[in-house]
Amino acid sequence: MSNDGLAAAATTAVEQCMALGESESCVVVTDDERRPIGEALYEAASAVTGDTVILQYPPGAQHGEEPPGPVADAMAGADVFLAPTTKSISHTRARGNACEAGARGATLPGITEDVFLTGLDADYDAIAEHCREVLAHIEGAEEIRVTTPAGTDVTFEPGGREWNTDTGIVHQPGDFSNLPAGEVFVSPTNANGTYVVDGTMRPHGRLDDGEELRFEVEDGYVTEISDDEIRAQVETAAEEVGRDAYNLAELGIGTNVGVTELVGSVLLDEKAAGTVHVAIGDDAGIGGDTDAPLHLDGIIREPTVYADEEVVDLPNVER
């Protein structure tokens, strides 16, 4: 990818998505493997304000792992933060504390240069409108059920927890989004049933046609995992936090109609309109109460979503 392509995408992130002001401070958090994207964002932010810094640290071992203390302090002390990192810090205390302190920010977990260019070439006002439309259908529902032709049949109870919208428009103090953006999500208080991932999930990337990962859920915890590698990740986390590693952490609904095909990047694919994603592990950063050192999203194709037994109209594109 050309430097001009990175620069254009970075300018969209800094100016349209974050609306960085010339009197504001900005911190770019990156790691050794995402340095080119971090530098592009640093240059775009520096063109707006002289109060811009870039911090780099070694990639974390696991998604959801806390960044180093000095990074967390810098995020909390800035007006704006942007974090293109190999491992996600979206669901960390550092990110949550920064937003509680009034910083607005965006994380770009697992971002690649191709996804950066594709994902930032989008109409974020339209994405925000799709988020509002989905939210209007599901907010306040006592029960959300998801079914798919692949065998998913799982029911979630939000239990009064707030639904979140990830619009990519991050203009107010404390606002937060992933970039690329486009989802409506909640940390449910309870869930039961079976979900079958047939889209994208780490560490496998995009699954081949007919390849499926099956998860059984009971009373809000994942009780069976069909895949050896994913099971091993969760078991390793359970050595640290016990049962919390198996927490059913998130139900998300994609709203980005610009994502016309799954590419194998969880960051982008979970935003694809007409998909649902379900996550295991940490949910404290999205309105739950479980601290765990992992957050594993699995993308589900062709879902039907019911809110209190009524079908929800999902934004969709032909794939």
C-alpha positions, 0 to 999 in steps of 0.5 A, a space after each residue: 500500500 502506498 503512503 498516500 493511501 495510509 495518509 488518506 485513511 489516517 486523515 479520515 480517522 483523525 478529522 471525520 471520525 475523531 474531529 480532532 481540534 487544534 487546541 486538543 491533545 492526542 496520543 497514538 498508541 501502537 506496537 512494533 507490528 503496527 508501526 506504519 499505521 501508528 505513524 500515519 495516524 501520528 502524522 495526520 494528528 500532528 497536522 491538526 495539533 502540535 500536542 500529539 505524541 506516539 507511544 510504542 510497546 511490544 505486542 501483547 500476548 492476548 487480546 484484552 491484555 492491559 497495556 503498560 502503565 505509562 500507556 494507560 496514563 497517557 491515554 487517560 491524560 489526553 483529549 483524544 487517543 487512537 490505538 492501532 495495536 496487534 492485540 485488542 485493548 478495546 476491553 481493557 481497564 486502561 481504555 475504560 478509565 481513559 474514557 471515564 476521565 473524559 478522553 474520546 478514542 478509537 482502538 484499531 485492534 489487529 488492524 492491517 494496512 489493507 483493512 485500514 484502507 478498506 475500513 476507513 473508506 466509508 460513509 460514517 454518517 450512514 453507518 451511524 444511521 444504521 446503528 440507530 435503526 437497529 437500536 430502535 428495534 432491540 433496545 428494551 427487549 427482555 430477550 434476544 434470540 438468534 438462529 441460523 441455517 448452520 444450527 445457531 439457536 441461542 437466547 440472550 437476556 440483556 437484563 437491563 444492561 445498556 446497548 452500545 452503538 459503535 458508529 465511528 463518530 467519536 466527537 464527545 468527551 468519553 466517546 469510544 469506538 472501534 475503527 473500522 466501525 459499525 455495530 450495536 452490542 450488549 453484554 448480556 446478563 444471561 444466555 442459553 443455547 448453541 451458537 455456530 461460528 461460520 464466519 471469522 474467528 481467531 486464530 483461524 481467520 475466515 472459515 472455509 465453506 462448511 467449516 464450523 465452530 460450535 459452542 454450547 452456552 448454559 446460564 451465561 457461560 460457555 460449557 462446550 467448545 468444539 475447536 481445540 485451539 480456541 478451547 486451549 486459549 480459554 483454558 489458559 485464561 481459566 488458569 488465571 481467572 477460573 470460570 470467568 474465562 468462559 463468560 458469554 461476554 457479548 452479543 453484537 450486530 453488524 451495521 456496516 454495509 460497506 463491508 461486502 465480504 468477510 476478509 478474515 479480520 475480526 476487526 472488520 468482519 464483526 462490523 459486516 452488515 447482516 452478521 452477528 458476533 458472539 464473544 467469550 471472556 471479558 465484558 467489563 469494558 462494555 457494561 458487564 462485570 467480568 474481568 478476564 484476560 481474553 475477549 474472543 469474538 466469533 462472526 456468524 453468517 445469515 442470522 435471524 434476530 428476534 427481539 421479544 419474538 419479533 424479527 429485527 430488520 437488519 441492514 444487509 448487503 449481497 454477499 
